[in-house]
Amino acid sequence: MGAGDWIDVGHARLAYRRVGRGPDLVFIHGWPLHSETYRHVLPSLTEDYTCHLIDLPGAGGSTWTEHTRFSLQAHAETMATALHALKLDRYMLVAHDSGAGIARLLAADDPRVVGLISGPTEIPGHDPWLVAMYRMTLMLPGGAALIGLLMGVGLVLRSPFGFAGCFRDPRHALGEFRDLFIAPLVSHPDRLEAQLRLLASFRAPSIEALREAHGKIDVPVRLVLGTDDGIFPIRKSRAMMQQFAGPVTTVEIPGARAFLHEDHPNHFAAQILEHAATCFSADTARAVS
């Protein structure tokens, strides 16, 4: 497959892009974004690593059908199918938000994974108030249409009911970010429906399943956290470290929030480079021994 291609997983066609050279990094995006969210992270990585970027079903350029299932587990299975098609030998996962939930479920069952680095992400036992509010809105008559309407309002996007909790400066939710990620949802009902189906699945049982996955992950994990993150509180993220079977390190970025890879791409890229060097070196050492 070349740079800018498609992966057919049966129930959906996934938009796929490959850039760079070297060991393989697989990027998984969170909700309600697509792989372009890593656009500012990639330039620091492509000289040393091959970066594989895949849009999840219904996100970005990917399609979905009536047979597509939307949940963290279903998307993990979809990613496993896609990575099988790519025939990768060994790879490290780079993820954030719900994408890191998918990545953890994937890492728990795929021996080809050499490591995982994650931005702020779902925590077993924690239900962010904003996610809960959107789920409740979906249950109301016309709730989906209301969410779509609100997403088109700039004042809402930069408010606590939009993306204020994701960025150090709420104005980041406007401009390029809105054009890339929010405008397509507002103008394409099928894309919005896909994202809302995934949102509806963010309930306690699916998030709690991550706890079991953590106990199966014995490769190095690094959590890059924001000290001002009100969606995934840093205290709870630190406590989650104890659940992993393998070594876990954390890096805390002062003032950063949930989408720190957007706000602080150079910081995040530097952590990816450092962690990837550790993971691939450790994997080589294990293979030699």
ABEGO torsion letter per residue (X at the ends): XBBGBBBBAGABBBBBBBBEBEBBBBBBBBOBBBAAAAAAAAAAAAAABBBBBBBBBGBEABBBBAABBBBAAAAAAAAAAAAAAAGBABBBBBBBEAAAAAAAAAAAABAABAEBBBBBBBBBGBBBAAAAAAAAAAABBGAAAAAAAAAABAAAAABAABAAAABABAAAABEAAAAAAAAAAAABAAAAAAAAAAAAABBAAAAAAAAAAAAABABBBBBBBBAABAABBAAAAAAAAAABABBBBBBBBBGBBABAAAABAAAAAAAAAAAAAAAAAAAAAAAAX
